[in-house]
Structures are given as structure tokens and as C-alpha cells.
Amino acid sequence: MDNGSLKVTGNVELVDMDGNPFPVKPVFSLCRCGLSQKMPFCDASHKGKFDSCVRAETVLEEK
């Protein structure tokens, strides 16, 4: 999302660097600004403090 989080949808398992899973819902947002108090999830701390509109060039399809 422009100037905000990375929205993740679908059947996704999110794990930390030690392989421990995070509890997730079918849709969740990951922090990109580094300001969230709920890392790795977005808590909207970026509002008015983060500027980025990087986007993926293609959509990956399930195999």
C-alpha cells in the first residue's frame, strides 16, 4: 500500500528467523516503516511519517 504497510492475503504461514510461526488471519498487514509497536505487523504508526510507493511488478500465481 502506498506510504504504508504490505498487505498479505491468502493461505500464508509467517515465521520468524528461528522458524517460529506467528498467528495470522487470512488477511494481515506487515510493517514497512519500522515504527510499529506490534512488529512485524502494522499498527498504523507510519501515518504521516513514511513515504514509499514501491510496488510489485507482477502478481505471482499459485502452482
N, C-alpha and C positions, 0 to 999 in steps of 0.2 A: 504494500500500500504506500502510495507517495507520502513522504515525510512521516512515516510511521512503521508499524510492525510488519512482519512477514506472516501472512495468513496461510495456515496449513489446513487442508481438508482431506477427508478420506480415511481409510484404514491404515493409520500410521503409528508405528511404535517409536517413541522418542526415548533415547537412552543417554546417560551421561558418559563421560570418558572412561568410567570404570565398568560400564555395561549395565548399570542400574537403571531400570525403566522409570520414567515419570508417568504419573497418572494423567491421561489425556482424554478429551472428548472428541467426537467426530470432526469438530472444527475448533481450532485454537490459534492463537497468535503468539509469535516469538518476538522478543525484543531485538531491535537492531541498533538502538541508540546507546545502550549500556547504562541507562538511568533507572531502569525498573527495580523496584524493591522485591519483585516476585520472579526473579530470573529463573529459568530462561524465558519466562512468559512476560508478555507485555502488560503493563498496568496503566498505560496512557501517560506516563511521565514525560514522554517525548513532546507532548503538545507545546508548540511554540519554541522548542529548543533543539529540534532536529530537522535537517534539510537533506533529503535524498529521494530521488525518484528512479533509482536503478530498477530495471525490470528484466525478467527472464525473456529471452528471445523466442523460445519455443515452449510448447506445453508437452511434457512427457506423457505418453500413454501407457496404461498398464499392459503388461505382456500376458 
